[in-house]
Amino acid sequence: MPKLDYRNVESNVARCGGQPVVAGTRIRVATILACYRQGMGVEEIVQQYPGLRPADVHDALAYAYDHLDEIEAGLAADDEASVKSRLTAGDST
């Protein structure tokens, strides 16, 4: 089986903490996967993020499913950070 080339996905420590993003953007692969899991189709994701092309979304989803542990960890970290943020905001009121 040939190795896939994710030419529309890149990781750079200086962008989004090194998490994989669509090349040339700050749109994370994890964000695209989350949208897809919420029932959005490729065209809906492109409408939500006008800088994306359908090929970007397809590459991001392929990357996500081929690196699911990495992407799941990023989504879990986002969820944890969100909960901590809400708890901290609730404590200060």
N, CA, C and O atoms as a GROMACS GRO file, in nm:
protein
  372
    1MET      N    1   0.084  -0.118   0.000
    1MET     CA    2   0.000   0.000   0.000
    1MET      C    3   0.089   0.125   0.000
    1MET      O    4   0.178   0.137   0.084
    2PRO      N    5   0.066   0.217  -0.093
    2PRO     CA    6   0.150   0.336  -0.099
    2PRO      C    7   0.125   0.429   0.020
    2PRO      O    8   0.015   0.436   0.074
    3LYS      N    9   0.228   0.500   0.057
    3LYS     CA   10   0.218   0.597   0.166
    3LYS      C   11   0.149   0.723   0.114
    3LYS      O   12   0.180   0.771   0.006
    4LEU      N   13   0.055   0.775   0.191
    4LEU     CA   14  -0.018   0.894   0.150
    4LEU      C   15   0.064   1.020   0.172
    4LEU      O   16   0.141   1.030   0.267
    5ASP      N   17   0.045   1.114   0.082
    5ASP     CA   18   0.109   1.245   0.093
    5ASP      C   19   0.003   1.345   0.135
    5ASP      O   20  -0.089   1.373   0.058
    6TYR      N   21   0.015   1.397   0.254
    6TYR     CA   22  -0.081   1.495   0.304
    6TYR      C   23  -0.030   1.635   0.272
    6TYR      O   24   0.007   1.711   0.362
    7ARG      N   25  -0.027   1.670   0.143
    7ARG     CA   26   0.034   1.796   0.102
    7ARG      C   27  -0.041   1.918   0.152
    7ARG      O   28   0.015   2.028   0.154
    8ASN      N   29  -0.165   1.902   0.192
    8ASN     CA   30  -0.242   2.015   0.242
    8ASN      C   31  -0.244   2.022   0.394
    8ASN      O   32  -0.320   2.100   0.452
    9VAL      N   33  -0.161   1.942   0.460
    9VAL     CA   34  -0.154   1.941   0.606
    9VAL      C   35  -0.009   1.964   0.647
    9VAL      O   36   0.083   1.905   0.590
   10GLU      N   37   0.009   2.050   0.746
   10GLU     CA   38   0.144   2.077   0.795
   10GLU      C   39   0.142   2.093   0.946
   10GLU      O   40   0.039   2.124   1.006
   11SER      N   41   0.258   2.073   1.006
   11SER     CA   42   0.276   2.098   1.149
   11SER      C   43   0.396   2.189   1.165
   11SER      O   44   0.501   2.167   1.105
   12ASN      N   45   0.378   2.292   1.246
   12ASN     CA   46   0.484   2.389   1.270
   12ASN      C   47   0.472   2.432   1.415
   12ASN      O   48   0.365   2.476   1.458
   13VAL      N   49   0.580   2.421   1.489
   13VAL     CA   50   0.578   2.455   1.631
   13VAL      C   51   0.533   2.599   1.653
   13VAL      O   52   0.473   2.630   1.756
   14ALA      N   53   0.560   2.687   1.557
   14ALA     CA   54   0.522   2.827   1.571
   14ALA      C   55   0.374   2.853   1.540
   14ALA      O   56   0.325   2.964   1.561
   15ARG      N   57   0.303   2.752   1.492
   15ARG     CA   58   0.162   2.770   1.456
   15ARG      C   59   0.078   2.667   1.530
   15ARG      O   60   0.096   2.546   1.514
   16CYS      N   61  -0.013   2.715   1.610
   16CYS     CA   62  -0.108   2.629   1.684
   16CYS      C   63  -0.037   2.524   1.769
   16CYS      O   64  -0.084   2.411   1.780
   17GLY      N   65   0.073   2.562   1.827
   17GLY     CA   66   0.144   2.472   1.917
   17GLY      C   67   0.196   2.346   1.853
   17GLY      O   68   0.219   2.246   1.921
   18GLY      N   69   0.215   2.349   1.722
   18GLY     CA   70   0.267   2.233   1.652
   18GLY      C   71   0.162   2.132   1.612
   18GLY      O   72   0.194   2.028   1.554
   19GLN      N   73   0.036   2.162   1.643
   19GLN     CA   74  -0.070   2.070   1.602
   19GLN      C   75  -0.088   2.078   1.451
   19GLN      O   76  -0.066   2.184   1.391
   20PRO      N   77  -0.127   1.968   1.387
   20PRO     CA   78  -0.144   1.969   1.242
   20PRO      C   79  -0.256   2.064   1.200
   20PRO      O   80  -0.365   2.064   1.258
   21VAL      N   81  -0.226   2.143   1.098
   21VAL     CA   82  -0.322   2.241   1.044
   21VAL      C   83  -0.326   2.226   0.892
   21VAL      O   84  -0.239   2.164   0.832
   22VAL      N   85  -0.429   2.284   0.833
   22VAL     CA   86  -0.434   2.292   0.687
   22VAL      C   87  -0.323   2.389   0.646
   22VAL      O   88  -0.312   2.499   0.700
   23ALA      N   89  -0.242   2.348   0.550
   23ALA     CA   90  -0.126   2.426   0.506
   23ALA      C   91  -0.166   2.570   0.474
   23ALA      O   92  -0.264   2.596   0.404
   24GLY      N   93  -0.087   2.664   0.528
   24GLY     CA   94  -0.108   2.805   0.503
   24GLY      C   95  -0.219   2.869   0.585
   24GLY      O   96  -0.253   2.985   0.563
   25THR      N   97  -0.276   2.793   0.679
   25THR     CA   98  -0.384   2.846   0.763
   25THR      C   99  -0.353   2.813   0.909
   25THR      O  100  -0.252   2.750   0.941
   26ARG      N  101  -0.442   2.858   0.995
   26ARG     CA  102  -0.436   2.819   1.136
   26ARG      C  103  -0.555   2.729   1.169
   26ARG      O  104  -0.590   2.712   1.286
   27ILE      N  105  -0.615   2.670   1.066
   27ILE     CA  106  -0.731   2.582   1.086
   27ILE      C  107  -0.679   2.442   1.115
   27ILE      O  108  -0.618   2.377   1.030
   28ARG      N  109  -0.704   2.397   1.237
   28ARG     CA  110  -0.650   2.269   1.282
   28ARG      C  111  -0.725   2.151   1.222
   28ARG      O  112  -0.846   2.158   1.197
   29VAL      N  113  -0.652   2.045   1.199
   29VAL     CA  114  -0.712   1.920   1.152
   29VAL      C  115  -0.816   1.873   1.253
   29VAL      O  116  -0.922   1.824   1.213
   30ALA      N  117  -0.788   1.888   1.380
   30ALA     CA  118  -0.884   1.847   1.484
   30ALA      C  119  -1.015   1.924   1.473
   30ALA      O  120  -1.121   1.868   1.498
   31THR      N  121  -1.009   2.050   1.435
   31THR     CA  122  -1.130   2.131   1.418
   31THR      C  123  -1.214   2.077   1.303
   31THR      O  124  -1.336   2.065   1.314
   32ILE      N  125  -1.148   2.043   1.193
   32ILE     CA  126  -1.219   1.988   1.078
   32ILE      C  127  -1.282   1.853   1.114
   32ILE      O  128  -1.396   1.826   1.076
   33LEU      N  129  -1.209   1.770   1.185
   33LEU     CA  130  -1.263   1.641   1.227
   33LEU      C  131  -1.384   1.661   1.318
   33LEU      O  132  -1.484   1.590   1.305
   34ALA      N  133  -1.376   1.755   1.410
   34ALA     CA  134  -1.488   1.781   1.501
   34ALA      C  135  -1.611   1.826   1.423
   34ALA      O  136  -1.723   1.782   1.453
   35CYS      N  137  -1.592   1.912   1.325
   35CYS     CA  138  -1.705   1.956   1.241
   35CYS      C  139  -1.767   1.837   1.168
   35CYS      O  140  -1.889   1.823   1.162
   36TYR      N  141  -1.683   1.755   1.112
   36TYR     CA  142  -1.729   1.638   1.038
   36TYR      C  143  -1.807   1.543   1.129
   36TYR      O  144  -1.911   1.489   1.090
   37ARG      N  145  -1.757   1.523   1.248
   37ARG     CA  146  -1.824   1.435   1.344
   37ARG      C  147  -1.958   1.493   1.392
   37ARG      O  148  -2.046   1.418   1.435
   38GLN      N  149  -1.972   1.623   1.385
   38GLN     CA  150  -2.098   1.686   1.423
   38GLN      C  151  -2.199   1.683   1.309
   38GLN      O  152  -2.309   1.737   1.321
   39GLY      N  153  -2.161   1.620   1.199
   39GLY     CA  154  -2.254   1.602   1.089
   39GLY      C  155  -2.238   1.697   0.972
   39GLY      O  156  -2.316   1.691   0.877
   40MET      N  157  -2.137   1.783   0.977
   40MET     CA  158  -2.115   1.874   0.865
   40MET      C  159  -2.050   1.799   0.750
   40MET      O  160  -1.961   1.717   0.770
   41GLY      N  161  -2.096   1.828   0.629
   41GLY     CA  162  -2.035   1.772   0.510
   41GLY      C  163  -1.918   1.858   0.466
   41GLY      O  164  -1.893   1.965   0.521
   42VAL      N  165  -1.846   1.809   0.367
   42VAL     CA  166  -1.728   1.881   0.317
   42VAL      C  167  -1.767   2.023   0.273
   42VAL      O  168  -1.700   2.119   0.309
   43GLU      N  169  -1.874   2.036   0.196
   43GLU     CA  170  -1.915   2.168   0.147
   43GLU      C  171  -1.953   2.261   0.262
   43GLU      O  172  -1.925   2.381   0.256
   44GLU      N  173  -2.016   2.208   0.365
   44GLU     CA  174  -2.052   2.290   0.481
   44GLU      C  175  -1.927   2.338   0.554
   44GLU      O  176  -1.922   2.452   0.600
   45ILE      N  177  -1.829   2.253   0.565
   45ILE     CA  178  -1.703   2.291   0.631
   45ILE      C  179  -1.634   2.401   0.549
   45ILE      O  180  -1.581   2.496   0.606
   46VAL      N  181  -1.635   2.387   0.418
   46VAL     CA  182  -1.575   2.490   0.331
   46VAL      C  183  -1.650   2.622   0.346
   46VAL      O  184  -1.589   2.729   0.345
   47GLN      N  185  -1.781   2.616   0.360
   47GLN     CA  186  -1.859   2.739   0.381
   47GLN      C  187  -1.827   2.802   0.516
   47GLN      O  188  -1.820   2.924   0.529
   48GLN      N  189  -1.807   2.717   0.617
   48GLN     CA  190  -1.775   2.766   0.752
   48GLN      C  191  -1.636   2.830   0.756
   48GLN      O  192  -1.613   2.927   0.828
   49TYR      N  193  -1.544   2.774   0.679
   49TYR     CA  194  -1.405   2.821   0.674
   49TYR      C  195  -1.372   2.854   0.528
   49TYR      O  196  -1.314   2.770   0.458
   50PRO      N  197  -1.407   2.975   0.482
   50PRO     CA  198  -1.395   3.009   0.340
   50PRO      C  199  -1.255   2.998   0.281
   50PRO      O  200  -1.240   2.990   0.159
   51GLY      N  201  -1.153   2.998   0.362
   51GLY     CA  202  -1.017   2.983   0.311
   51GLY      C  203  -0.984   2.841   0.268
   51GLY      O  204  -0.880   2.817   0.207
   52LEU      N  205  -1.072   2.748   0.298
   52LEU     CA  206  -1.047   2.607   0.265
   52LEU      C  207  -1.107   2.570   0.129
   52LEU      O  208  -1.204   2.630   0.083
   53ARG      N  209  -1.046   2.472   0.068
   53ARG     CA  210  -1.099   2.409  -0.053
   53ARG      C  211  -1.142   2.268  -0.014
   53ARG      O  212  -1.096   2.215   0.086
   54PRO      N  213  -1.230   2.206  -0.092
   54PRO     CA  214  -1.270   2.069  -0.061
   54PRO      C  215  -1.150   1.975  -0.047
   54PRO      O  216  -1.151   1.887   0.039
   55ALA      N  217  -1.047   1.992  -0.129
   55ALA     CA  218  -0.928   1.907  -0.120
   55ALA      C  219  -0.859   1.922   0.016
   55ALA      O  220  -0.806   1.824   0.070
   56ASP      N  221  -0.861   2.043   0.071
   56ASP     CA  222  -0.802   2.066   0.204
   56ASP      C  223  -0.876   1.984   0.309
   56ASP      O  224  -0.815   1.921   0.395
   57VAL      N  225  -1.009   1.986   0.300
   57VAL     CA  226  -1.091   1.914   0.398
   57VAL      C  227  -1.068   1.764   0.384
   57VAL      O  228  -1.052   1.694   0.485
   58HIS      N  229  -1.066   1.715   0.262
   58HIS     CA  230  -1.044   1.571   0.241
   58HIS      C  231  -0.906   1.529   0.292
   58HIS      O  232  -0.894   1.424   0.357
   59ASP      N  233  -0.802   1.609   0.265
   59ASP     CA  234  -0.668   1.576   0.315
   59ASP      C  235  -0.665   1.578   0.467
   59ASP      O  236  -0.605   1.491   0.530
   60ALA      N  237  -0.730   1.679   0.526
   60ALA     CA  238  -0.732   1.690   0.672
   60ALA      C  239  -0.803   1.569   0.735
   60ALA      O  240  -0.757   1.515   0.835
   61LEU      N  241  -0.914   1.528   0.676
   61LEU     CA  242  -0.985   1.411   0.729
   61LEU      C  243  -0.904   1.283   0.711
   61LEU      O  244  -0.901   1.199   0.801
   62ALA      N  245  -0.838   1.269   0.597
   62ALA     CA  246  -0.753   1.151   0.576
   62ALA      C  247  -0.640   1.149   0.679
   62ALA      O  248  -0.610   1.046   0.738
   63TYR      N  249  -0.579   1.266   0.700
   63TYR     CA  250  -0.471   1.275   0.799
   63TYR      C  251  -0.526   1.240   0.938
   63TYR      O  252  -0.463   1.165   1.013
   64ALA      N  253  -0.642   1.296   0.971
   64ALA     CA  254  -0.701   1.272   1.104
   64ALA      C  255  -0.724   1.124   1.128
   64ALA      O  256  -0.690   1.073   1.234
   65TYR      N  257  -0.781   1.055   1.031
   65TYR     CA  258  -0.811   0.914   1.050
   65TYR      C  259  -0.686   0.828   1.046
   65TYR      O  260  -0.685   0.719   1.104
   66ASP      N  261  -0.580   0.872   0.979
   66ASP     CA  262  -0.454   0.798   0.980
   66ASP      C  263  -0.370   0.826   1.103
   66ASP      O  264  -0.276   0.753   1.133
   67HIS      N  265  -0.403   0.933   1.176
   67HIS     CA  266  -0.330   0.973   1.298
   67HIS      C  267  -0.431   0.998   1.411
   67HIS      O  268  -0.421   1.096   1.484
   68LEU      N  269  -0.527   0.909   1.423
   68LEU     CA  270  -0.640   0.931   1.513
   68LEU      C  271  -0.599   0.950   1.660
   68LEU      O  272  -0.658   1.033   1.729
   69ASP      N  273  -0.502   0.875   1.707
   69ASP     CA  274  -0.459   0.891   1.848
   69ASP      C  275  -0.410   1.033   1.874
   69ASP      O  276  -0.445   1.095   1.974
   70GLU      N  277  -0.329   1.085   1.783
   70GLU     CA  278  -0.275   1.221   1.796
   70GLU      C  279  -0.387   1.324   1.795
   70GLU      O  280  -0.388   1.416   1.877
   71ILE      N  281  -0.480   1.311   1.702
   71ILE     CA  282  -0.589   1.408   1.688
   71ILE      C  283  -0.685   1.397   1.807
   71ILE      O  284  -0.731   1.499   1.858
   72GLU      N  285  -0.715   1.276   1.849
   72GLU     CA  286  -0.803   1.256   1.966
   72GLU      C  287  -0.742   1.321   2.090
   72GLU      O  288  -0.813   1.380   2.171
   73ALA      N  289  -0.610   1.309   2.105
   73ALA     CA  290  -0.544   1.371   2.220
   73ALA      C  291  -0.559   1.523   2.216
   73ALA      O  292  -0.581   1.587   2.318
   74GLY      N  293  -0.548   1.579   2.097
   74GLY     CA  294  -0.567   1.724   2.082
   74GLY      C  295  -0.709   1.767   2.114
   74GLY      O  296  -0.729   1.869   2.179
   75LEU      N  297  -0.806   1.689   2.070
   75LEU     CA  298  -0.946   1.720   2.101
   75LEU      C  299  -0.973   1.707   2.251
   75LEU      O  300  -1.044   1.789   2.308
   76ALA      N  301  -0.916   1.606   2.314
   76ALA     CA  302  -0.933   1.588   2.458
   76ALA      C  303  -0.871   1.704   2.535
   76ALA      O  304  -0.927   1.751   2.634
   77ALA      N  305  -0.755   1.749   2.491
   77ALA     CA  306  -0.689   1.863   2.556
   77ALA      C  307  -0.775   1.989   2.541
   77ALA      O  308  -0.785   2.068   2.635
   78ASP      N  309  -0.836   2.007   2.424
   78ASP     CA  310  -0.925   2.121   2.404
   78ASP      C  311  -1.042   2.115   2.500
   78ASP      O  312  -1.078   2.216   2.562
   79ASP      N  313  -1.102   1.996   2.514
   79ASP     CA  314  -1.215   1.980   2.604
   79ASP      C  315  -1.175   2.010   2.748
   79ASP      O  316  -1.248   2.078   2.821
   80GLU      N  317  -1.059   1.961   2.787
   80GLU     CA  318  -1.011   1.984   2.923
   80GLU      C  319  -0.984   2.132   2.947
   80GLU      O  320  -1.020   2.185   3.052
   81ALA      N  321  -0.923   2.198   2.850
   81ALA     CA  322  -0.895   2.341   2.864
   81ALA      C  323  -1.025   2.421   2.871
   81ALA      O  324  -1.034   2.519   2.945
   82SER      N  325  -1.124   2.380   2.794
   82SER     CA  326  -1.253   2.448   2.794
   82SER      C  327  -1.322   2.436   2.931
   82SER      O  328  -1.376   2.533   2.983
   83VAL      N  329  -1.318   2.316   2.987
   83VAL     CA  330  -1.379   2.294   3.118
   83VAL      C  331  -1.306   2.376   3.224
   83VAL      O  332  -1.369   2.440   3.307
   84LYS      N  333  -1.174   2.373   3.221
   84LYS     CA  334  -1.097   2.451   3.319
   84LYS      C  335  -1.126   2.599   3.306
   84LYS      O  336  -1.137   2.670   3.407
   85SER      N  337  -1.139   2.647   3.184
   85SER     CA  338  -1.168   2.788   3.161
   85SER      C  339  -1.303   2.827   3.218
   85SER      O  340  -1.317   2.931   3.282
   86ARG      N  341  -1.403   2.741   3.196
   86ARG     CA  342  -1.537   2.769   3.250
   86ARG      C  343  -1.537   2.765   3.402
   86ARG      O  344  -1.602   2.848   3.466
   87LEU      N  345  -1.464   2.670   3.459
   87LEU     CA  346  -1.458   2.660   3.606
   87LEU      C  347  -1.389   2.782   3.665
   87LEU      O  348  -1.432   2.835   3.768
   88THR      N  349  -1.282   2.825   3.601
   88THR     CA  350  -1.210   2.943   3.650
   88THR      C  351  -1.297   3.068   3.639
   88THR      O  352  -1.298   3.151   3.729
   89ALA      N  353  -1.369   3.080   3.528
   89ALA     CA  354  -1.458   3.195   3.511
   89ALA      C  355  -1.570   3.192   3.614
   89ALA      O  356  -1.612   3.297   3.663
   90GLY      N  357  -1.618   3.074   3.647
   90GLY     CA  358  -1.725   3.060   3.746
   90GLY      C  359  -1.679   3.094   3.886
   90GLY      O  360  -1.757   3.144   3.966
   91ASP      N  361  -1.551   3.068   3.917
   91ASP     CA  362  -1.497   3.097   4.050
   91ASP      C  363  -1.482   3.246   4.074
   91ASP      O  364  -1.490   3.291   4.188
   92SER      N  365  -1.461   3.322   3.967
   92SER     CA  366  -1.433   3.465   3.984
   92SER      C  367  -1.559   3.550   3.990
   92SER      O  368  -1.549   3.671   4.011
   93THR      N  369  -1.676   3.489   3.972
   93THR     CA  370  -1.798   3.569   3.975
   93THR      C  371  -1.863   3.567   4.110
   93THR      O  372  -1.967   3.630   4.129
   0.00000   0.00000   0.00000
